[in-house]
Amino acid sequence: MSGSAEARREELIQLYREVETCTRCPLYADRTKAVFGSGNADADLMFIGEAPGAEEDRQGLPFVGRAGQLLTSLLGEIELRRQDVFIANILKSRPPGNRDPQPEEIEACWPYLERQIGLIEPKVIATLGNFATKKITGSQVGITRVSGVPQVHELGGRTVFVLPLFHPAAALRTPSVLERLREHFAELPRLLAEPLPGVERGPDRDDRDEAPEPRSESQLDLFA
């Protein structure tokens, strides 16, 4: 998909409203808020996690708990802010008890995520954890084997770099995982600067519309 940043942002807002009222899987019945995602609607870098947790379900925003605080800190280490990137999940509704996403739930949410990718037009997608990595890469190889190894995939009608990463929640539990996650995070600036194979170089970052500063705790504020 292509078009002006303003036109794509308007379509993203329409998609957000669809997700707000989605009933494609049974998870909708118990959610407090759908968690569409937030950040820069014209971002070069997009993070995709697994599913909302309790705090995300309460606020309607992704990665706002301890794992989200670590994600924000790691972004700062590579001189990026949350409002410079877009953050979403494979699932838009919280699974009960934070259990693993079920295949039918992943498939129900996939059209939304695919459209998000097509509208945001990222150059690099960083997957966080096993479920996001397996769905985005189309491979059943576990995150331990592929973490930090860049791949090239067609997603949302465009060619993108995919960098599988450990989930920040796993890094909070295990110091060695945090060390590897920090090391792999450091690869993101290089990927962002590297031309995609077989794709002509697009406009420089400075030529693309900058997202406004977030105004309040609202998903629409963060990408409108």
Steps between C-alpha positions, in 0.01 A plus 500: 500500500616852431364849541554817697574470869178689575285264292657191655452645848130556431464138389682391814248690711214325317668166566538590867125557521438158343723335760321682784178314417648173371320176588698261277606278790361430850765716669291811433246396764738545794726782388492843660650673197635378168871577467552617145852634535660842532785714378605666177263416214786563254767307689793325338517260795207293626499268803257210515445317827277215606182620674380761748541436871284621786630857505486527121141377507414762763664793318446387141869562425779252415802428720418723795604259778848400613584342163396825334722701731793282398410544132500878548839482672652287222368744240672780687829313484484518118382863512137435408178583683170314508344774288762435231381141446170314481421227754229237452422138589396188316175500704292812564315355802640353819488121539360399841769455763761613248499154346662435161311616190302225330536438124142607424553825694819575309326440168205719600730794580744451213307707240514799733874470553567444132308818419691690768828398339374605158386840627798584720751382237786412737841412369588280799268282709637378832307200631495452876487138613401165354141559391567823314815360341339178378196678354694778329776278359272208413748264666469276805865549595514623861615845607816367669641390164403804292523791744719779364523352150346735239264356238324643195128439451200623302242636744208732447581523130858618553850368556628549854787400723385282790717484811383235750564601862441346840191632674583764764299299757744210458791742539356621832511144630842397371811723505668309215196557278509871582865510397419338166195721445710811559765372259241426230325833553826667404456350150187706431672829399712311248196331347315830481790650306543203265321486163260210456609237248347570159321814621592847386591738777198703613487853633730584788354501848520880508270516195223300665231658715585505866237380745377752757595464864246287692239717668335257741459133588303414186582275207347747258714780640811292442454439130243757382 
